[in-house]
Amino acid sequence: MKNIFLIILLQYSINGFAQYPIHEKPFEDVYANYPHILDSVSNTEYVYDDSAILVCTIEWIDTSQFHRRVTHYFGNGNKSDEYVEKNHEYCDTLRRWTRSGLLAYMEINSDTGFLSIDFWNETGTIFQWGTYSHYSDISGSYIIRDSTTFDIYESERCNTRCFVPTGTWFMFHENGVLESEGKYLPQAFTVKYPIVDSAGIAVVVKKTGFDEIILSGILCITFLKDGAWNYYSENGEKIREEYYKGGLLKSTTHF
């Protein structure tokens, strides 16, 4: 295995790693050479692949402001995602679905950021929701060291408009009952994890010290918890409270 870092964008949650909200529109370059058929009455473009299967529709609301509604489709005809953009920026609501038609993700955009809602793929119930706000930081970086895991977190510098979690975030069990709630530091961090090759599969291993040299590993972008975090069982009983300061766990109380 080559000694390189795999760059993976991740967000830390209590259930493990989940996708970091890149807040980018799906790539449309792949459709550039596909046939575009314009319905002048509805001002909508229909895009078909080489097999004459509908892959995308583009409804032009106002061409002067690049205001349009874009919908992509799976091969089975179900929607895969739909969003509205104006002047090349998200506006209104973005939705993504699973191939079977269950809502997988939704975000409601505003001038200051967006409300992010993830859903359980198996049940379609809400997995987590919270707010991301615009953030721009051109100051110098700082480092947080976790002596329990030997993780070193370095603040991620943002020269343009980025997004960070603000306010209280809520996670839910598959049955819809609240699982945890709490806040994050309003800052993104990078952290490196060593990996080893196990039967052709990259496996993350525990660090043994701060001075460990990581020759092969994963570079992640993550968010760190802050303040009080409460955790609940599947029947709604409070089972644990954790307190974080400066991104590090300081105390845990079990009930």
VEXKOL-839994 format. One record per residue: x, y, z of N, C-alpha, C in turn; residue in three letters. Coordinates in steps of 0.001 Angstrom, whole numbers, padded with zeros to 6 digits, always signed. Layout:
# VEXKOL-839994
XYZXYZXYZALA...
# end
This chain:
# VEXKOL-839994
+000846-001186+000000+000000+000000+000000+000882+001236+000000MET+000563+002217-000821+001368+003413-000929+001238+004256+000335LYS+002354+004894+000704+002359+005738+001884+001858+007125+001521ASN+000576+007242+001400-000037+008518+001070-001212+008742+001998ILE-001612+009984+002121-002795+010293+002910-004003+010303+001998PHE-005028+009585+002395-006298+009646+001701-007074+010804+002286LEU-007488+011730+001440-008195+012900+001932-009687+012587+001957ILE-010232+012513+003131-011633+012172+003306-012308+013265+004132ILE-013421+013781+003649-014149+014819+004362-015214+014166+005218LEU-015055+014304+006537-015960+013628+007455-016403+014575+008551LEU-017539+014301+009104-018016+015009+010281-018181+013982+011396GLN-017710+014294+012588-017843+013367+013695-019218+013495+014328TYR-019839+012373+014568-021101+012350+015307-021021+011240+016340SER-022006+011162+017241-021943+010150+018290-022089+008752+017725ILE-022591+008641+016500-022774+007332+015888-021607+006949+014987ASN-020551+007727+015003-019403+007406+014164-019149+008515+013179GLY-018691+008141+011991-018384+009138+010996-019512+009270+010001PHE-019853+010465+009678-020866+010748+008672-020290+011736+007681ALA-020974+011928+006596-020443+012780+005551-020365+014233+005987GLN-019267+014865+005688-019097+016282+005962-019901+017078+004931TYR-020651+018077+005361-021514+018804+004427-020717+019726+003522PRO-020330+019244+002364-019522+020028+001445-020329+021182+000875ILE-021653+021015+000817-022538+022057+000333-022221+022403-001117HIS-021942+021393-001904-021676+021579-003322-022782+020921-004136GLU-023078+021487-005274-024075+020903-006162-023492+019680-006860LYS-024332+018717-007236-023847+017540-007961-023163+017964-009262PRO-022151+017215-009647-021446+017539-010879-022369+017380-012081PHE-022429+018384-012918-023286+018339-014090-022472+018224-015380GLU-021134+018254-015270-020300+018160-016461-020543+016859-017219ASP-020911+015811-016485-021133+014513-017137-022307+014570-018094VAL-023188+015562-017916-024347+015690-018781-024118+016651-019950TYR-022941+017250-020004-022701+018303-020991-022897+017816-022422ALA-022496+016585-022697-022580+016065-024061-023847+015266-024328ASN-024728+015185-023323-025981+014471-023513-026992+015384-024221TYR-027957+014806-024914-028979+015613-025593-029806+016428-024599PRO-029956+017729-024895-030803+018623-024114-031991+019015-024979HIS-033184+018722-024514-034393+019061-025257-035142+020134-024481ILE-035332+021288-025099-035971+022413-024430-037460+022463-024746LEU-038266+022480-023675-039700+022712-023806-039909+024214-023608ASP-040148+024947-024695-040235+026400-024614-041457+026879-023838SER-042472+026039-023729-043680+026428-022991-043403+026483-021489VAL-042797+025418-020955-042477+025362-019516-041081+025888-019222SER-040329+026236-020283-038954+026716-020143-038099+025716-019361ASN-038269+024446-019695-037569+023364-019004-036736+022557-019990THR-035494+022263-019595-034625+021402-020388-034717+019974-019867GLU-034811+019011-020786-034818+017603-020433-033536+016984-020977TYR-032776+016337-020067-031476+015787-020434-031549+014267-020396VAL-031139+013612-021494-031192+012160-021608-029787+011600-021814TYR-029549+010394-021270-028240+009773-021464-028200+009043-022801ASP-027116+008298-023035-026931+007624-024312-027987+006556-024575ASP-028650+006113-023507-029699+005100-023657-031091+005722-023687SER-031138+007034-023890-032400+007776-023951-033173+007722-022639ALA-032449+007584-021511-033078+007597-020194-032936+008993-019589ILE-034028+009532-019068-034008+010864-018469-033096+010871-017245LEU-032126+011763-017244-031198+011844-016113-031296+013178-015379VAL-031865+014204-016039-031890+015520-015412-032933+016413-016080CYS-033582+017249-015283-034427+018311-015821-033962+019637-015225THR-033989+020691-016037-033572+022013-015598-034686+022997-015936ILE-035387+023451-014919-036466+024413-015106-035911+025821-014891GLU-035904+026627-015926-035363+027983-015829-036436+028938-015337TRP-036207+029497-014144-037149+030428-013537-036857+031849-014004ILE-035569+032211-014023-035142+033526-014502-033710+033389-015005ASP-033530+033371-016319-032189+033163-016880-031252+034324-016589THR-031774+035530-016435-030919+036692-016187-030226+036612-014839SER-030825+035894-013880-030244+035735-012540-029755+034303-012304GLN-029659+033538-013398-029283+032131-013294-030091+031451-012189PHE-031403+031658-012264-032338+031138-011265-033022+029919-011877HIS-032771+028748-011320-033289+027529-011920-033530+026452-010878ARG-034393+025505-011224-034642+024319-010405-034064+023110-011154ARG-033165+022381-010486-032476+021245-011099-032898+019957-010401VAL-033267+018967-011189-033672+017667-010648-032901+016572-011364THR-032276+015668-010596-031582+014520-011162-032365+013241-010850HIS-032178+012240-011696-032959+011010-011566-032062+009775-011567TYR-032501+008756-010826-031874+007441-010904-032328+006758-012188PHE-031654+005664-012522-032025+004910-013712-033418+004321-013645GLY-033939+004123-012407-035296+003558-012269-036392+004619-012361ASN-035990+005870-012615-036965+006936-012761-037233+007750-011514GLY-036797+007264-010348-036989+008009-009111-036021+009193-009046ASN-036448+010252-008364-035564+011405-008171-034389+011028-007280LYS-033204+011546-007615-032040+011352-006741-031762+012617-005940SER-031951+013791-006539-031815+015042-005806-032529+016157-006559ASP-032838+017214-005805-033504+018374-006408-033123+019609-005608GLU-032781+020680-006297-032402+021905-005615-032727+023103-006488TYR-032781+024277-005857-032986+025537-006558-031759+026404-006319VAL-031265+027037-007365-030136+027935-007208-030424+029252-007909GLU-029800+030291-007357-029941+031636-007908-028587+032302-007869LYS-028143+032794-009021-026799+033383-009128-025738+032401-008626ASN-025912+031125-008987-024965+030047-008675-024872+029743-007180HIS-025863+030165-006398-025902+029862-004971-027183+029104-004672GLU-027102+028154-003716-028302+027459-003268-029305+028459-002695TYR-030567+028232-002955-031633+028954-002277-032803+027988-002117CYS-033744+028351-001277-034889+027473-001059-034434+026152-000434ASP-035004+025025-000878-034779+023733-000227-034088+022752-001165THR-033123+022027-000631-032448+020950-001354-032893+019622-000758LEU-033144+018635-001626-033538+017304-001156-032754+016240-001902ARG-032419+015151-001198-031799+013975-001815-032564+012737-001352ARG-032735+011786-002275-033478+010573-001979-032616+009336-002195TRP-033027+008226-001589-032406+006945-001874-032974+006426-003197THR-032337+005405-003747-032814+004850-005017-034242+004317-004891ARG-034603+003868-003693-035956+003318-003489-037005+004404-003292SER-036575+005661-003157-037527+006753-003039-037684+007359-001658GLY-036926+006857-000658-036996+007434+000683-036160+008714+000745LEU-036665+009716+001448-035918+010954+001631-034694+010677+002485LEU-033498+011041+001979-032250+010763+002686-031650+012005+003319ALA-031869+013154+002691-031253+014385+003192-032054+015579+002717TYR-032117+016612+003565-032795+017840+003189-032091+019006+003854MET-031970+020112+003135-031457+021315+003750-032278+022510+003292GLU-032523+023411+004240-033310+024605+003989-032360+025788+004077ILE-032153+026462+002956-031132+027495+002859-031663+028882+003183ASN-030765+029713+003725-031061+031111+003997-029811+031927+003676SER-029886+033226+003893-028738+034088+003612-027583+033853+004580ASP-027865+033277+005747-026830+033112+006769-026289+031688+006864THR-026917+030731+006181-026472+029343+006254-027572+028414+005821GLY-027681+027249+006505-028740+026318+006151-029033+025349+007288PHE-030297+024932+007350-030728+023890+008273-030498+022548+007590LEU-029757+021654+008237-029402+020357+007669-030170+019255+008388SER-030838+018375+007600-031615+017271+008170-031223+015980+007462ILE-030669+015021+008211-030344+013701+007684-031403+012703+008131ASP-031650+011693+007280-032661+010683+007584-032031+009290+007593PHE-032593+008391+008411-032187+006990+008388-032622+006381+007055TRP-031705+005751+006335-032034+005170+005031-033033+004023+005133ASN-032979+003288+006243-033827+002104+006372-035274+002456+006691GLU-035484+003520+007454-036829+003830+007923-037377+005149+007401THR-036498+006042+006948-036939+007347+006496-037208+008322+007626GLY-036947+007913+008886-037105+008816+010021-035857+009679+010166THR-035974+010780+010891-034858+011719+011028-033731+011099+011847ILE-032510+011216+011326-031315+010754+012029-030689+011889+012835PHE-030528+013062+012229-030001+014205+012951-030404+015496+012236GLN-030457+016573+012995-030669+017874+012376-030000+018968+013200TRP-029624+020020+012488-028962+021154+013112-028672+022213+012059GLY-028093+023313+012488-027869+024454+011611-026388+024667+011336THR-026071+024940+010077-024735+025366+009674-024789+026846+009309TYR-023808+027614+009760-023753+029037+009461-022509+029363+008663SER-022603+030439+007865-021447+030893+007100-020320+031272+008057HIS-019106+030995+007641-017951+031243+008502-016753+031565+007630TYR-015992+032552+008026-014762+032895+007308-013701+033265+008329SER-012568+032584+008276-011505+032810+009256-010167+032836+008537ASP-009514+033957+008549-008193+034066+007906-007092+034243+008947ILE-007448+034012+010220-006457+034123+011292-005577+032881+011325SER-004565+032914+012156-003662+031780+012264-004339+030572+012881GLY-003770+029400+012666-004355+028170+013180-003941+027931+014630SER-004710+027082+015319-004348+026666+016661-004596+025173+016789TYR-003996+024560+017810-003991+023104+017948-004621+022678+019268ILE-005425+021595+019206-005994+020960+020395-005460+019539+020467ILE-004901+019154+021619-004335+017820+021802-005198+017013+022760ARG-005598+015828+022337-006397+014927+023172-005468+013854+023735ASP-005163+013945+025025-004201+013037+025649-004760+011628+025852SER-006082+011447+025685-006660+010102+025847-006559+009281+024561THR-006587+009946+023432-006521+009244+022141-005257+009582+021351THR-004510+010575+021840-003319+011091+021149-003660+011709+019795PHE-004896+012164+019677-005286+012881+018466-004865+014341+018576ASP-004396+014878+017471-004012+016284+017407-004922+016975+016393ILE-005710+017927+016874-006657+018637+016023-006099+020022+015705TYR-006024+020325+014439-005540+021639+014009-006693+022386+013341GLU-006922+023606+013784-008037+024376+013235-007865+024549+011736SER-008977+024403+011026-008969+024489+009579-009175+025936+009158GLU-008199+026473+008469-008286+027863+008038-009213+027987+006836ARG-010071+028992+006883-011032+029210+005804-010835+030607+005237CYS-010422+030672+003977-010174+031962+003349-011405+032518+002643ASN-012397+031669+002439-013619+032115+001784-014791+031828+002704THR-015969+031615+002138-017147+031327+002955-017270+029829+003176ARG-017142+029413+004415-017274+028005+004779-018508+027859+005677CYS-018744+026630+006146-019915+026370+006974-019494+025605+008224PHE-020001+026043+009373-019713+025384+010643-021020+025187+011407VAL-021108+024140+012243-022341+023900+013005-022522+024938+014106PRO-023728+025467+014219-024040+026430+015274-025343+026020+015951THR-025517+026474+017183-026724+026116+017918-026698+024663+018360GLY-027810+024181+018879-027902+022814+019383-028194+021846+018241THR-027499+020712+018261-027722+019642+017279-028428+018485+017972TRP-029294+017814+017215-030098+016733+017762-029903+015475+016918PHE-029639+014319+017569-029553+013028+016926-030670+012133+017454MET-031176+011217+016606-032325+010401+016962-032067+008917+016708PHE-032701+008058+017534-032712+006633+017269-033600+006371+016052HIS-033490+005172+015493-034304+004832+014323-035801+004853+014627GLU-036172+004678+015908-037589+004693+016264-038130+006111+016453ASN-037286+007110+016199-037716+008493+016285-037487+009164+017617GLY-037021+008415+018621-036769+008967+019946-035417+009684+019964VAL-035347+010813+020641-034111+011584+020742-033003+010734+021350LEU-031835+010728+020702-030688+009956+021188-029665+010840+021883GLU-029411+012050+021354-028448+012946+021987-028693+014372+021517SER-028172+015320+022280-028296+016734+021944-027116+017487+022530GLU-026627+018471+021786-025506+019258+022259-024988+020185+021179GLY-023924+020918+021508-023358+021903+020593-021924+021522+020206LYS-021474+022121+019101-020102+021943+018632-019361+023270+018709TYR-018037+023194+018753-017251+024401+018592-017494+024942+017179LEU-017658+026252+017022-017918+026820+015687-016640+026925+014865PRO-016006+025779+014662-014722+025751+013958-014485+024351+013402GLN-013988+024265+012193-013618+022970+011625-012161+022673+011961ALA-011853+021364+012145-010506+020937+012477-010080+019801+011546PHE-008779+019669+011362-008239+018515+010661-007556+017613+011676THR-007633+016300+011443-006987+015320+012308-006523+014155+011436VAL-005377+013569+011790-004817+012473+011008-004924+011165+011794LYS-005374+010120+011113-005496+008794+011713-004607+007819+010940TYR-003794+007029+011655-002979+006027+010957-003839+004876+010457PRO-003444+004281+009346-004148+003119+008807-003147+002031+008468ILE-003613+000793+008483-002805-000350+008077-003584-001125+007024VAL-002856-001901+006238-003487-002700+005193-003781-004084+005760ASP-005073-004412+005892-005470-005712+006418-006236-006451+005335SER-005586-007415+004710-006205-008220+003650-006772-007335+002544ALA-005996-006308+002198-006427-005430+001124-007413-004363+001533GLY-007686-004266+002832-008627-003267+003338-007890-002321+004277ILE-008104-001018+004081-007475-000022+004946-008222+000037+006268ALA-007499-000185+007368-008107-000205+008700-007445+000864+009569VAL-008283+001689+010211-007771+002710+011121-007308+002055+012415VAL-006125+002429+012898-005581+001860+014133-005393+002963+015168VAL-005334+002556+016437-005169+003518+017516-003742+004063+017528LYS-003618+005323+017913-002303+005934+018041-001689+005543+019375LYS-000383+005563+019429+000319+005174+020656+000990+006348+021350THR+000977+007514+020717+001583+008692+021330+001522+009897+020411GLY+001743+011074+021014+001703+012300+020219+002835+012369+019196PHE+003959+011744+019505+005131+011853+018634+005141+010812+017534ASP+004079+010026+017440+004013+008988+016415+004033+009611+015023GLU+004887+009077+014158+004968+009548+012779+004011+008725+011922ILE+003040+009395+011318+002050+008703+010505+002495+008730+009055ILE+002995+007595+008582+003456+007508+007200+002314+007211+006250LEU+001336+006502+006757+000184+006166+005924-001066+006357+006764SER-001990+007164+006272-003156+007419+007092-004237+008193+006382GLY-005182+008658+007174-006341+009384+006670-006349+010778+007285ILE-006531+011765+006452-006680+013134+006923-008164+013480+006876LEU-008728+013813+008035-010161+014073+008136-010428+015510+008539CYS-011545+016028+008096-012063+017293+008592-013203+016955+009536ILE-013169+017507+010743-014129+017115+011766-014558+018323+012588THR-015610+018129+013393-016054+019131+014349-015947+018541+015750PHE-015656+019383+016729-015475+018930+018102-016627+019409+018983LEU-017051+018536+019887-018165+018861+020772-017753+019921+021797LYS-018771+020640+022311-018509+021707+023266-019657+021785+024266ASP-019309+022033+025523-020334+022175+026551-020985+020853+026923GLY-022230+020910+027400-022939+019712+027873-023601+018978+026715ALA-023408+017649+026693-024087+016764+025735-024888+015753+026528TRP-026166+015611+026202-027057+014674+026887-027382+013504+025968ASN-027460+012306+026556-027715+011085+025792-028908+010345+026388TYR-029719+009716+025504-030961+009085+025912-031074+007677+025316TYR-031791+006811+026030-032033+005451+025547-033137+005475+024498SER-033416+004321+023900-034447+004238+022864-035854+004443+023404GLU-036007+004354+024726-037334+004630+025316-037400+006031+025926ASN-036364+006859+025657-036404+008258+026061-035808+008591+027408GLY-035254+007618+028122-034665+007882+029434-033258+008460+029281GLU-032946+009492+030067-031608+010069+030052-030644+009108+030708LYS-029586+008734+029990-028655+007726+030501-027250+008272+030765ILE-026923+009415+030162-025554+009913+030325-025478+011398+029989ARG-024570+012068+030675-024280+013465+030340-022765+013626+030277GLU-022296+014226+029210-020870+014493+029038-020652+015996+028987GLU-019513+016427+029518-019194+017847+029469-017854+018030+028767TYR-017865+018891+027729-016677+019164+026924-016250+020619+027114TYR-014954+020831+027121-014396+022187+027185-013249+022277+026198LYS-013336+023247+025318-012293+023400+024315-012176+022205+023396GLY-013285+021498+023189-013281+020346+022296-012885+019035+022927GLY-012534+019038+024214-012082+017823+024903-013065+017424+026004LEU-013246+016107+026166-014139+015583+027194-013522+015797+028576LEU-014287+016448+029469-013789+016734+030804-014450+015878+031880LYS-015706+015499+031682-016391+014693+032706-017561+013963+032076SER-017929+012835+032718-019056+012030+032283-019881+011621+033501THR-021206+011803+033418-022103+011417+034486-023116+010410+033936THR-023223+009254+034610-024175+008223+034191-025398+008259+035112HIS-026559+007942+034536-027805+007968+035316-028427+006581+035376PHE
# end
